[in-house]
Amino acid sequence: MKLFNCLDRYLVDREYKVTLSKGRAHIINYLEIVDFSSDRVVVKYDGGKTTLLGTNLVVSKMLEDELLITGNLQSIEYN
């Protein structure tokens, strides 16, 4: 059973991650979107919240545990 758990953790990454690139934020393993507008997106994860601030923010991709937010990102805050 221990081997199975190690293999499961290796194959299925459950860690919350935010990857930033020019004009994009890719978020993996979030729990829910708390607030969304064209200038602010708040995402809850296991352990806190992430706030993305900017202009013309759009959720370009939304899956069960994955988001792609595009727009003019100006700052990101972790709480």
N, C-alpha and C positions, 0 to 999 in steps of 0.2 A: 504494500500500500504506500509506503514511504517513497519508493521509486516512482510510482504512478504520480504522486503529488509533485515531485521534483520535475518530472517530465511535463506535467500539465502546466506548471508555472513557467517552464522554459518555452513551451510552444504557444501559450496563451498569455500575452503580456497584458496585465491589468493595471499597470502603472499609469497615473494621470500624466499627460505630457502636452505641452504647448510648444509648437514649432513656429517660429516667426520667420517670414521672408518678406521681401518687398511687396507691400500691399496685401499681405495674407497672414492669417493666423490659422494654423491647423491644430485642432484640439482633439485628443484621444482619451477615451475612458472618463468622460464627464457623467454626472448624474442627471442634471437638468439645467435648462435655461431659465434663470430666475427673472431676468429683465432683458428686453430687447428693443432698441430703437435705432435710428440711423446714426446716432452719435454715441451710443453706449450699449454694450453687451455684457451681462453678468452671467457667469456660468458657475454652477455649484459642482464641486467634486468632493470625494471622500477626504475631508480634512480642511475644507474651507471654500472660498469663492475666488474667482478670477474676474476682474473687471477690465474690459477693453474699452478704451476711449478713442474717439476719432471722428471722422466725418464720412458720410456715404457708406456706412457699414451695412453689409448685406450677408445673410447666411446663404452661401453659394451651394453648400452641400450639407445635408443633415441625415445622418444615419442613427441607429440606436445608441451608439457610443462614440460617434465621431462627428466633428463639425469642421467646416471650412468657412471662415469669415473673410470676406474681401472688403477693401475700401482703403481709406486714408487713415491708417493706424497711427495714433500719436502717443499713446502710453498704455501700459499694462500694469495692473496692481493685483497683488495677491493678499488675501485676508484670511 
